[in-house]
Amino acid sequence: MGKHLEVILSGFGGQGILSGGYLLAYAGMIEDMHVSWLPSYGPEMRGGTANCNVIVSDKPVGSPIITNATALIAMNTPSFAKFERFVEKGGFIIYDSSLADAVPSRSDVVYCGIPATRLATDMGNLVYANMILLGKLVSLTDMFSMYSIISALSKILPEKMQHLIPDNIKALESGSNY
């Protein structure tokens, strides 16, 4: 069986949900994989709902819609509640335990609560919370090399934000090691 990962990322607008998904898709392209990135967000943007489906596979992706996710990254309680059921047996649910009052209801998936918002605040910037959770995804799935994620980060961050790359790397490593 080849490499295949289907991830739902979900949270409020402004938490880096869409950019986190884009980062995973770009890292997949760097590794010569087939990718799909399907963002979805409410009209209110920042503070509204935001989620995206990311599929990375060594085979062509037939549809960008995810019905059985390999992993869920949930940055708040509503996201956890809405998407928990979409994760396949043996999959991963990675959530921000600082913001999600998550009560795991299944025994057939791996739950990984990380206080990402608190850890990001300790780092001095809330924007790193999504990177902390992505770091855990990278370590749990072995789908991407950290090199590909960091390479993708340097490609997708606008030039005015390139100075944040070292701290983003620290956030990825923090999540990976949590």
Backbone bond lengths (Angstrom), bond angles and torsions (degrees), N, CA, C in turn:
res aa  C-N    CA-C-N  psi(-1)  N-CA   C-N-CA  omega(-1)  CA-C   N-CA-C  phi
1 M - - - 1.451 - - 1.521 109.17 -
2 G 1.310 116.99 141.32 1.455 121.73 -175.98 1.511 112.95 -86.86
3 K 1.300 113.95 -166.06 1.457 120.87 178.41 1.525 109.07 -89.06
4 H 1.328 115.82 132.17 1.465 120.62 179.70 1.522 108.39 -157.06
5 L 1.329 116.45 129.73 1.462 121.58 -179.06 1.518 108.55 -140.09
6 E 1.316 116.46 130.14 1.463 122.25 175.03 1.523 107.21 -123.63
7 V 1.339 115.49 118.61 1.466 121.20 -174.44 1.523 110.28 -123.52
8 I 1.315 115.26 133.71 1.460 121.54 169.13 1.521 106.36 -105.34
9 L 1.327 116.49 124.97 1.467 122.06 173.95 1.521 106.04 -110.55
10 S 1.330 117.49 134.17 1.457 119.22 -176.03 1.524 111.39 -149.01
11 G 1.328 114.75 146.81 1.451 121.31 178.16 1.513 110.07 175.95
12 F 1.314 116.61 -154.79 1.457 122.52 176.27 1.516 108.93 -92.92
13 G 1.326 116.62 153.36 1.455 120.85 173.93 1.523 109.50 -58.65
14 G 1.314 117.03 139.78 1.461 121.63 -179.18 1.514 113.65 96.19
15 Q 1.351 117.87 -6.05 1.468 121.10 179.71 1.531 112.35 -92.28
16 G 1.309 118.08 3.65 1.455 120.45 178.53 1.522 113.95 82.43
17 I 1.318 117.01 23.95 1.459 121.45 -179.39 1.526 110.90 -65.20
18 L 1.326 116.58 -52.83 1.454 120.39 -176.94 1.523 111.59 -67.71
19 S 1.322 116.60 -40.56 1.473 118.75 179.04 1.527 110.85 -68.34
20 G 1.325 117.91 -34.25 1.466 120.99 176.22 1.521 111.26 -63.92
21 G 1.318 116.33 -41.93 1.459 120.35 176.41 1.517 112.20 -65.08
22 Y 1.322 115.58 -40.93 1.464 120.84 178.52 1.529 109.96 -62.85
23 L 1.325 116.25 -39.26 1.460 121.40 178.08 1.528 110.75 -60.63
24 L 1.335 117.20 -45.10 1.465 120.33 178.79 1.534 111.04 -63.12
25 A 1.321 116.55 -43.46 1.466 120.17 179.93 1.528 110.62 -63.07
26 Y 1.324 116.78 -42.97 1.463 120.43 -179.65 1.532 110.55 -65.37
27 A 1.328 117.06 -40.57 1.470 120.46 177.37 1.522 110.19 -61.96
28 G 1.326 116.62 -37.95 1.461 120.41 176.00 1.522 111.61 -61.92
29 M 1.323 116.67 -40.82 1.474 119.91 177.56 1.523 110.90 -64.19
30 I 1.323 116.92 -39.30 1.462 120.52 178.07 1.524 110.40 -59.86
31 E 1.337 116.03 -34.10 1.468 120.66 179.83 1.530 112.23 -89.70
32 D 1.345 116.33 17.14 1.476 122.92 177.95 1.517 113.34 59.18
33 M 1.311 116.11 38.27 1.460 121.55 177.79 1.528 108.85 -101.47
34 H 1.327 115.90 163.80 1.461 122.27 171.36 1.520 106.58 -84.42
35 V 1.331 117.11 139.19 1.461 119.38 -176.30 1.525 111.72 -136.51
36 S 1.312 114.35 156.55 1.452 122.89 171.67 1.522 106.76 -141.60
37 W 1.334 115.80 136.72 1.469 122.38 178.10 1.515 106.58 -132.92
38 L 1.319 117.24 115.10 1.458 121.66 -176.98 1.528 109.49 -123.03
39 P 1.339 117.52 99.79 1.464 120.63 179.90 1.529 111.39 -82.04
40 S 1.325 116.02 153.77 1.456 122.65 175.75 1.523 107.38 -148.56
41 Y 1.322 116.26 129.61 1.455 118.77 -179.43 1.521 109.97 -153.20
42 G 1.333 115.05 154.74 1.456 121.45 178.62 1.517 111.12 -74.85
43 P 1.317 117.61 161.51 1.462 121.03 -177.04 1.519 113.74 -65.61
44 E 1.332 116.98 -19.48 1.465 119.61 -178.00 1.525 112.83 -80.55
45 M 1.340 117.02 -8.10 1.464 123.67 179.15 1.525 111.83 54.46
46 R 1.343 118.17 -112.56 1.462 121.40 -173.59 1.528 109.82 -57.29
47 G 1.324 114.99 122.49 1.455 120.21 -179.44 1.517 113.47 94.28
48 G 1.326 117.91 -19.58 1.467 121.49 176.28 1.518 109.59 -83.89
49 T 1.314 115.75 -170.95 1.460 119.05 179.05 1.522 110.58 -81.82
50 A 1.300 115.62 146.87 1.462 121.49 176.23 1.523 107.65 -146.75
51 N 1.309 115.79 136.77 1.456 119.76 172.34 1.512 108.53 -153.62
52 C 1.305 115.56 162.92 1.458 119.67 175.12 1.516 109.72 -151.33
53 N 1.312 113.24 151.17 1.459 122.01 175.77 1.515 107.66 -105.23
54 V 1.317 116.66 130.15 1.463 121.98 177.12 1.517 107.85 -125.72
55 I 1.319 115.20 128.14 1.459 120.96 175.57 1.517 107.45 -122.16
56 V 1.318 116.09 129.48 1.455 122.81 177.00 1.528 106.28 -128.73
57 S 1.331 116.12 125.83 1.454 119.18 -173.95 1.523 111.17 -151.07
58 D 1.328 115.81 154.90 1.458 119.33 173.94 1.536 111.02 -84.25
59 K 1.339 116.70 -0.74 1.464 122.24 175.59 1.532 108.40 -118.22
60 P 1.328 118.66 155.84 1.467 119.69 178.53 1.528 112.01 -54.89
61 V 1.319 115.69 143.53 1.460 122.56 -179.17 1.527 107.63 -90.80
62 G 1.336 116.46 120.17 1.451 120.86 -176.75 1.519 113.84 -79.44
63 S 1.319 117.83 -36.05 1.461 121.95 -177.88 1.522 109.19 -146.23
64 P 1.328 116.87 141.73 1.470 119.33 178.78 1.524 113.44 -81.25
65 I 1.321 117.35 -4.54 1.466 121.65 -178.48 1.529 109.43 -83.41
66 I 1.319 116.27 132.80 1.463 121.42 179.89 1.523 109.64 -105.76
67 T 1.326 115.90 124.89 1.466 120.75 174.86 1.526 110.81 -112.20
68 N 1.338 117.45 -24.33 1.461 122.84 176.74 1.523 108.25 -131.91
69 A 1.317 116.35 93.03 1.460 121.25 -176.07 1.523 111.27 -78.68
70 T 1.325 115.30 142.75 1.449 121.27 170.87 1.528 109.38 -71.66
71 A 1.343 114.66 -35.25 1.464 120.23 -176.41 1.515 111.14 -150.00
72 L 1.316 114.52 152.17 1.462 123.40 173.34 1.517 107.66 -124.40
73 I 1.327 115.52 133.39 1.461 121.01 168.75 1.521 105.16 -113.32
74 A 1.331 116.76 113.25 1.464 122.58 -177.85 1.522 109.16 -115.92
75 M 1.332 115.27 123.85 1.460 118.87 -176.93 1.528 113.49 -100.22
76 N 1.350 116.98 2.99 1.463 119.89 176.80 1.527 109.99 -158.38
77 T 1.320 115.94 171.48 1.462 121.02 -176.64 1.525 113.39 -62.67
78 P 1.356 119.62 -46.73 1.464 118.46 -179.97 1.539 112.68 -59.68
79 S 1.300 117.28 -36.94 1.464 121.24 179.19 1.521 111.13 -66.77
80 F 1.311 116.03 -43.15 1.464 121.22 177.90 1.529 109.41 -59.37
81 A 1.341 116.05 -49.16 1.466 120.90 -177.08 1.529 111.87 -64.28
82 K 1.306 116.77 -39.78 1.469 120.85 -176.11 1.530 112.69 -71.27
83 F 1.338 117.40 -40.40 1.462 119.91 -169.75 1.526 115.60 -106.76
84 E 1.320 118.43 -5.62 1.469 120.59 -178.56 1.533 111.33 -53.52
85 R 1.299 117.88 -40.34 1.469 122.21 -176.54 1.523 113.69 -70.67
86 F 1.336 117.32 -15.18 1.467 120.63 -178.61 1.528 113.19 -82.24
87 V 1.324 117.23 -10.32 1.466 120.74 -176.44 1.533 109.38 -82.29
88 E 1.335 114.93 130.40 1.463 119.86 -177.95 1.524 111.25 -71.27
89 K 1.313 114.90 158.84 1.464 121.77 176.64 1.534 108.54 -54.72
90 G 1.328 116.29 132.32 1.454 121.52 -178.38 1.524 113.58 84.93
91 G 1.346 116.95 -0.94 1.461 121.54 -178.87 1.525 112.34 -80.11
92 F 1.328 114.76 -175.59 1.466 121.83 -175.36 1.520 110.76 -120.72
93 I 1.320 115.71 136.90 1.456 121.54 171.64 1.520 106.48 -120.18
94 I 1.320 114.55 110.54 1.460 122.29 -178.30 1.528 106.04 -108.76
95 Y 1.323 116.77 121.97 1.461 118.01 -175.63 1.522 111.39 -137.22
96 D 1.334 113.92 155.57 1.456 121.63 179.05 1.521 108.09 -82.41
97 S 1.315 116.73 100.62 1.465 120.82 -177.26 1.530 112.24 -71.08
98 S 1.329 118.10 -9.08 1.465 120.83 173.90 1.522 110.71 -72.77
99 L 1.346 116.83 -31.47 1.467 121.42 -174.36 1.518 113.95 -115.96
100 A 1.304 117.76 -19.89 1.460 120.94 -176.75 1.520 110.31 -105.12
101 D 1.330 115.18 115.55 1.462 120.22 172.50 1.524 106.49 -82.81
102 A 1.307 115.33 69.66 1.458 121.53 -172.91 1.515 111.00 -84.17
103 V 1.300 114.63 132.66 1.453 120.92 174.14 1.520 106.18 -117.42
104 P 1.325 117.19 99.26 1.461 120.09 -179.44 1.527 111.35 -55.32
105 S 1.336 115.26 132.97 1.460 119.67 -177.12 1.528 112.92 -115.61
106 R 1.328 116.79 3.23 1.458 119.69 -176.54 1.526 110.31 -125.69
107 S 1.325 115.72 155.76 1.459 119.66 177.20 1.525 111.10 -114.14
108 D 1.334 117.08 2.53 1.467 120.63 -175.55 1.523 113.70 -105.09
109 V 1.341 117.38 11.51 1.464 122.35 176.75 1.527 109.15 -131.41
110 V 1.320 116.03 164.21 1.467 121.43 177.64 1.524 108.23 -98.41
111 Y 1.334 115.99 121.55 1.464 121.68 177.45 1.522 108.98 -97.17
112 C 1.310 115.18 136.90 1.460 119.53 178.88 1.526 108.53 -137.67
113 G 1.323 116.32 94.93 1.455 121.39 177.26 1.520 109.74 -87.37
114 I 1.303 115.18 126.03 1.469 121.70 179.31 1.525 107.52 -127.80
115 P 1.318 119.26 130.54 1.469 120.69 178.27 1.535 110.52 -76.15
116 A 1.322 115.42 65.20 1.467 121.32 -171.27 1.526 113.10 -61.60
117 T 1.323 117.34 -41.44 1.467 119.26 -179.57 1.516 110.72 -65.09
118 R 1.322 117.28 -41.08 1.469 120.02 177.58 1.521 110.81 -64.88
119 L 1.332 116.91 -44.24 1.464 120.33 179.56 1.529 110.93 -63.55
120 A 1.342 116.35 -40.02 1.465 120.39 178.49 1.529 110.69 -65.53
121 T 1.330 116.28 -40.03 1.465 120.44 177.08 1.521 110.04 -61.91
122 D 1.336 116.51 -41.57 1.465 120.57 177.19 1.528 111.28 -61.99
123 M 1.342 116.14 -30.43 1.474 120.47 177.55 1.524 111.49 -77.52
124 G 1.340 116.56 -13.68 1.456 120.31 177.31 1.513 115.21 102.79
125 N 1.361 118.62 3.38 1.457 119.17 -178.85 1.529 109.90 -158.99
126 L 1.320 116.63 120.96 1.472 121.72 -179.67 1.524 113.62 -60.61
127 V 1.327 117.27 -22.61 1.471 119.46 -175.86 1.524 112.92 -65.11
128 Y 1.311 117.85 -12.14 1.459 119.82 -178.59 1.531 113.21 -85.33
129 A 1.323 118.50 -5.77 1.471 121.05 -177.04 1.526 111.30 -59.11
130 N 1.327 117.01 -44.30 1.468 118.58 -179.74 1.523 111.14 -64.91
131 M 1.319 117.71 -34.98 1.457 120.95 -179.70 1.533 111.00 -68.84
132 I 1.317 116.81 -33.80 1.463 120.57 177.13 1.531 109.49 -62.79
133 L 1.332 116.86 -45.49 1.469 120.81 179.21 1.529 111.18 -67.58
134 L 1.325 117.42 -37.76 1.468 120.18 176.94 1.526 111.18 -64.77
135 G 1.327 116.64 -35.95 1.463 120.32 177.40 1.524 111.34 -60.25
136 K 1.338 116.35 -39.00 1.467 120.02 177.92 1.530 110.10 -67.81
137 L 1.316 117.29 -39.80 1.467 120.41 177.47 1.527 110.73 -59.61
138 V 1.321 116.61 -45.20 1.469 121.06 -179.92 1.527 110.14 -59.63
139 S 1.335 116.93 -43.62 1.472 119.20 -177.73 1.525 112.63 -71.60
140 L 1.322 117.73 -32.32 1.463 120.72 -178.12 1.531 113.36 -77.37
141 T 1.324 116.29 -32.99 1.468 119.10 -171.66 1.522 114.53 -98.00
142 D 1.291 119.12 -22.00 1.466 121.85 -174.85 1.529 112.09 54.62
143 M 1.319 117.10 28.21 1.466 121.19 -179.26 1.524 111.11 -82.71
144 F 1.323 115.84 -34.65 1.465 121.36 -176.09 1.521 109.54 -122.94
145 S 1.307 115.30 150.88 1.462 118.27 167.76 1.522 107.00 -83.79
146 M 1.305 117.17 151.13 1.460 120.28 176.82 1.531 109.34 -61.18
147 Y 1.329 116.74 -31.78 1.465 120.63 177.48 1.534 110.64 -58.99
148 S 1.333 117.73 -43.78 1.464 120.94 -179.57 1.521 111.45 -65.34
149 I 1.328 116.78 -39.73 1.466 120.39 178.79 1.528 109.76 -63.94
150 I 1.325 116.88 -45.68 1.468 120.66 -179.32 1.529 110.52 -66.53
151 S 1.325 117.53 -39.44 1.467 121.04 176.88 1.517 110.58 -62.20
152 A 1.331 116.65 -42.49 1.464 121.19 178.73 1.526 109.98 -64.05
153 L 1.318 116.59 -40.41 1.462 121.33 179.31 1.521 110.68 -58.34
154 S 1.322 116.83 -43.51 1.462 119.68 -179.20 1.528 111.88 -68.93
155 K 1.322 117.40 -21.59 1.475 121.15 179.09 1.527 112.23 -85.99
156 I 1.330 117.48 -35.37 1.465 118.74 -173.83 1.523 114.51 -92.67
157 L 1.331 117.77 -23.08 1.464 119.11 178.61 1.521 110.12 -72.55
158 P 1.330 117.40 132.59 1.466 119.63 176.20 1.532 110.46 -60.97
159 E 1.295 115.87 155.41 1.468 120.85 -176.58 1.528 112.57 -54.75
160 K 1.337 116.49 -37.88 1.469 119.59 -178.71 1.533 112.87 -68.28
161 M 1.350 116.88 -11.14 1.466 120.60 179.93 1.527 112.80 -113.37
162 Q 1.314 117.49 4.42 1.465 121.11 -178.92 1.532 112.34 -60.46
163 H 1.322 116.94 -27.61 1.474 119.83 179.63 1.532 112.08 -65.99
164 L 1.336 117.59 -14.09 1.464 121.30 179.46 1.531 113.12 -85.30
165 I 1.315 117.53 -6.29 1.465 120.71 -176.10 1.528 112.66 -57.36
166 P 1.326 120.27 -46.59 1.474 118.36 179.86 1.527 113.31 -57.93
167 D 1.336 117.84 -40.19 1.463 119.66 178.42 1.528 111.38 -72.29
168 N 1.322 117.53 -32.96 1.460 120.12 174.69 1.531 110.39 -63.47
169 I 1.306 116.56 -39.02 1.471 120.63 177.27 1.528 109.75 -63.53
170 K 1.341 116.64 -42.76 1.470 120.07 176.98 1.527 110.87 -60.99
171 A 1.340 116.92 -38.91 1.462 120.97 178.90 1.528 110.81 -65.78
172 L 1.332 117.29 -43.62 1.460 121.14 176.56 1.531 110.86 -58.57
173 E 1.326 116.03 -45.93 1.452 120.69 -179.85 1.529 112.02 -65.90
174 S 1.332 115.98 -36.48 1.458 120.86 178.50 1.535 109.98 -62.03
175 G 1.328 116.69 -46.48 1.457 120.70 178.56 1.516 111.95 -66.34
176 S 1.310 116.17 -40.94 1.462 121.18 179.87 1.523 111.02 -60.52
177 N 1.314 116.96 -39.54 1.460 121.95 -176.21 1.520 114.20 -89.32
178 Y 1.338 117.85 -7.58 1.469 120.45 -175.06 1.508 110.90 -65.48
